[in-house]
Structures are given as C-alpha cells and as structure tokens.
Amino acid sequence: MKTDNESKTSAGKTEIILKAAQQRLGLYGYEKTTMKEIADDVAMSKASLYYYYPDKEGLFKAVIEKEQEDFFAKIEEKSASLPDPEEMLEAYVKLRIGYFREFMNLSKFRSTEHEQVKPILRALFDNFRAREKMILVKVLASGKQSGKFHFEDEQQLAEMFLDILKGLRFTLIKQRPFVELAAEEFQLMEKASANFTRLFIRGLKYQETTKK
C-alpha cells in the first residue's frame, strides 16, 4: 500500500509526464511523437515511463482526458461569470471550438490512424458528449425558466444543438489524408458555428402568438 508521500510523488510525476506529452503532441502530433522522446523530455528512462503508461495509446488517452477536464473547468468558470443563457450558449460554442482545435493539434492523425485510435478514446468521447449535454440542458432550462427561451423539450434540443455543431466541425475534415486544419479553416468553422448559434438563439426566443 502506498504512503501519502509516495502517492504525492506519483501524482507529481504523472502531472509532469502529461504536461510534457501535451507539449510534444501539440508540436508534432500523435504519429510523430514517441515514448522515448517523452521520456527524454522528463529526464526519465523509457522503462520508467512505461511504469506510468504502458503504451503511447494509454498516454494519449490520459492527455485527452486532462484536456477534457481543463475544458469543463473553463466552462464552469464561464458559467459563474455569465448567468445570461444567451451569452452562455455563445461562449460555450466559442470554447468548444477552442477545445476541438487543441484536440486536432494534439493528434494530427492520418485518417486511417484516427480510425485505429478511435476505439481507445470512445469511452472518453461518450462521457464528454454526456457532460456537454448536461451543461446545455442546464443552460436551456435556465433560459426557459426565465422566460427568455421558448421550447418544449430541453433534452432533445440539446442533442440537436450538439449534432449540428458536430456536423459543422467535421464538414471541413472529410476526405483528408491528415485530420489537421489550417488557422483560416478554424476561423471559418468558428464563424459558421457562431452564425448557427445566433440563428438557434433567435429561434429559442421566438414565441408564437395566437391571432384573435
């Protein structure tokens, strides 16, 4: 059984490894990053690195999980400062594009390689989607309660909102040898997502009146 000091040391080492892996993956992507390079970055033997993470896929998964937690921490902070549901929806979309960009930079997958790694990350992606939906349901419900938004089912609405945003993101990466986007393409994606969000909010604010 580990002592408190041993647990703290292990947690500290893990944090150092993840930070180094984030930096190297951000520069070179998944394919061009090796475990030996990460071990060298943290002045650790390759064998010692394997003690913490048995393979590159496992380390990549841990990095993505950390990125996700960082994203949700930003959302929580933004929610505290933006009680208005309309502003929060717009802020969420902007932060979500930023997270997507970080994921693309960390991976730089070949399309074929992305399919190989996808099963490893599926549980993380599913959990991320569920947490996204919970946030959006809360924002939509808040808007409905305040009388600003008008709709019937926030669960279905949140699902639709996420599906359309996902479609806008992945329209740009179809049929590419590398899953990587230029800065200009991210700007186009951000603009398209912002335009859709404004239309979405306009629809939420519309209230049908009965003609007499």
Secondary structure, DSSP 8 states (H G I E B T S, - for coil): ---HHHHHHHHHHHHHHHHHHHHHHHHHHHHH--HHHHHHHTT--HHHHHHH-SSHHHHHHHHHHHHHHHHHHHHHHHHHH---HHHHHHHHHHHHHHHHHHHHHHH--BHHHHHHHHHHHHHHHHHHHHHHHHHHHHHHHHHHHHTS---S-HHHHHHHHHHHHHHHHHHTTTT-SB----HHHHHHHHHHHHHHHHHHHHHHH-------
